[in-house]
Amino acid sequence: MKYIKFFLTNTILLTILSSAVVGQDISQIMFINELDTKRTATYGDALRMFGFQTGTLPESHLLKGYDDNSKLTKGMASLMIARHLGLQKSLMYRIFGTERYAYRACVAEKFFSAVGSEHDLMSGPQLIGLFGKIEDFKGKR
C-alpha cells in the first residue's frame, strides 16, 4: 500500500512538473514534497501551486477575504479552478460566481466527486491530485 501511494504521488508530481520549465527550481520540488505530507492545505499552498502551473497568477484568480494561512476548502479551490479554466457550463455559477456554485461546476467536470460539499477541507495530497486533474482537463480541451 505504501508503495502504491509513493508511486501515485510521484506520478502526479511528474504530471504537474512536466508543464513547468525544464530548469525548475529545487525549492518547488521541496514544496511539493512538503505539501504531500500536509493534513490540511492552505490558500497559500493553492496560490503557489497555481503559480507553478501558470507562471503568474492573474488578479482575477485571487479570492478576497482569505490570507495565505487560511485552511483550503473545496469551495475555495473550485472558485480558483472555475476562474482559471473559464468554466461556463453551470448557469448558477455564471450568475452568482460563488464558491458553492463553482464547486458544483467542478463536480460536473469531475474535479471532485459529488460526495461532500464546498466546505470540506482539502489535504496536501488532494491538492496535488487536483492539479493533475486540471492538467488532464486542459489536455482534453
Order of alpha helices (4+ residues) and beta strands (2+ residues): alpha-alpha-alpha-alpha-alpha-alpha-alpha
